[in-house]
Amino acid sequence: MTSKLRHPVRAIREPFGTAGLIVASIALIAALAGGAYAASGSLTAKQKKEVKKIAKQFAGTPGAPGAAGPAGPAGPKGDTGAKGDTGAAGSNGTNGTNGADGEDGMCSEAEPECSLPPGGVLTGFWSVAGDENELVMTNISFPLRVNPAPTAVMEFTAFGRTFGRELKDGESVLVGPYPTINDIGSAPNPEAAAQEAEDAFKVVCPGTSADPQAESGFLCVYFRDRDLITVAAEESLLMAAEPSGVAIPAAVANTAANEGAHGYARGTWAVSR
């Protein structure tokens, strides 16, 4: 009785042939080693199928991923790209709204009188000089009309204190509750009366010659320095301020020691509406 068992090498060789068996074996070895050899061009379609089947049966599990390699060096800078096309023009913006009309300016068609507006302040400089017994006038002229006319107050120093002399038509009185120096001296407490009169002057004329200031409605005249000049030599010539300014009479003090003397005075002024 003849055995039907076939030799294993022959069983493999017969489907492939001798040459095909060699190639299949090489492909199988490559597949078992983890390669991806497909033996294209050397095997028939049937042989390729068998090799793939055998490789699949005996393929091992994938190994663990290897460690990341070191970063490669930076590549060279690339060439400058070509200039892009010009973009389309944007749409026009909308027109803004008109602003509100401003206030009418001084000396304009709406304000032809060129008057100092409420809250406005003007400042300036004044001076006067003369010889003994010579009547001289110092003028303070406003560059803008001050309407209504301000109350003119001149700085006046006596007894080491500074008072204010309010100039009126034909007379001069101190600002505050005491019209004259004599009224301060005859007060029950002259020192307190002098302080009260000085404080009253500083309320309406809070500035100095270096920084002339005036409260609203007042013209304040400050002395910077003077020598022998007295103001209001003749009270009958005194006048109140007008919207355009004021003129103040002055003279060198008439004493034996001042015979033939020359006097002067100068200072600053401020007026506020």
C-alpha positions, 0 to 999 in steps of 0.5 A, a space after each residue: 500500500 502506497 503512502 499518500 503522505 507527501 514530503 514537506 519540502 516537496 509540498 512547498 516546492 510543487 506549488 512554487 517550483 524550485 526558483 519560486 520556492 527560493 524567492 518565496 523563502 527569501 520573502 518569508 525570511 524578510 517578512 519574519 524579520 519585520 520587513 515589507 518585502 512584496 517580491 513584486 516582479 519575481 512571484 506570480 500572483 498566486 505565489 505572492 498571495 501564499 507568501 503574504 499569508 505565510 508572512 502574516 502567520 509568522 509575523 511578530 508583534 511590532 517593537 516599541 517606538 525608538 527614542 526621538 532623534 536629535 533636532 536637525 540644524 536650522 535650514 537656511 533662510 528661504 528666498 524672499 517671496 514675490 510681492 503680492 497683488 495690491 489690495 482693493 481700495 477701501 470704501 470712503 468713511 462717513 462725514 463727521 457731524 458739525 461741531 457746535 458754534 463757539 461763543 462770540 469773541 470780543 470785538 466781533 460783530 456780535 460784540 462790537 463794544 470790545 468789553 471785558 467779559 464776565 469773569 475776565 481780568 486785565 492787568 497793567 503797569 503804572 508810574 508817576 514822577 514830579 518835583 516838589 509842589 508839582 501836581 502830576 497825574 497817573 493814568 490807568 487806561 483799560 484796553 477793553 471797556 469794563 462795564 459796569 465801571 469798577 470800584 477803584 482801590 489804591 494800596 495805602 500803607 500806614 502804621 506798618 499795615 496795608 489798607 485800601 483807599 477807595 477812590 470816589 468823586 472828590 474824596 477817598 475813604 478806607 475800605 472797611 468799617 473805618 473811613 479814615 486813619 483817624 477813625 481807626 486810631 480812635 476806635 476802642 481797640 485801635 490794633 484790632 480796628 487796624 487788623 479789621 481794615 487790613 483784612 477788608 482790603 485783602 478781601 477785595 484786593 488779594 494780590 500784590 505788586 508782583 502778582 496783581 489781582 482783583 475781585 470781581 467789580 474792583 480795580 486794585 492799584 498796587 505800589 511796587 516802590 515810591 519816593 516822596 510821592 503822595 497820592 490825592 494831593 488834592 482830593 477835589 481832583 479825585 475821581 471814581 473809575 469809569 469803564 475806560 479807566 481812571 486818572 489819579 492825582 499825585 504830588 511830591 510831599 510839601 515839606 521843608 526837607 523836600 525842598 526842590 526834591 524830585 519824587 516818583 512812584 510805580 506799580 501794577 494794577 488789576 481789574 476784574 469784571 
